[in-house]
C-alpha cells in the first residue's frame, strides 16, 4: 500500500503534507506514477 499524500493519517504525515503544499519545489518526487505519465492527449482541434 502506498502513502496518500493529500489525506494523511498520522501527525507526521500531516506535517509532511503541509510542508509539501507550502513549498512545492522543495522536495522532488520519490518515485514516478507511470499510469499518470503514460497518458498522451491528442492535438487540440477547434470545432469552429
Beta strands, then each sheet from edge to edge (+ up, - down):
end
